[in-house]
Amino acid sequence: MASNQLGRGRLCTSGGICAARADALVPGTPVRNAEYASELYYSLHPIDWLELQPNIQFIHHPGGIRGADDVAVLGLKAALVL
């Protein structure tokens, strides 16, 4: 089977972690604390024309509200190269 056929090819991966803090005060809104967000992602190329990128995002003090529960979000991005 040639390397460019479906189900074969090289396995390329990459990953990373990101973090951010938001604490800007918008005029006319109540005073809030900082929101902290982080994201962990991984990129996988199981075949040359397909990229899968699962990720998890974690938000501490969403909306800058200390009393709010922390939030975790799971995601999956799929991209096709035609």
Secondary structure, DSSP 8 states (H G I E B T S, - for coil): --TTSTT-S--EEEEEEEEEEE----TTS-----EEEEEEEEEEEEETTEEEEEEEEEEESGGG-TTS--EEEEEEEEEE--
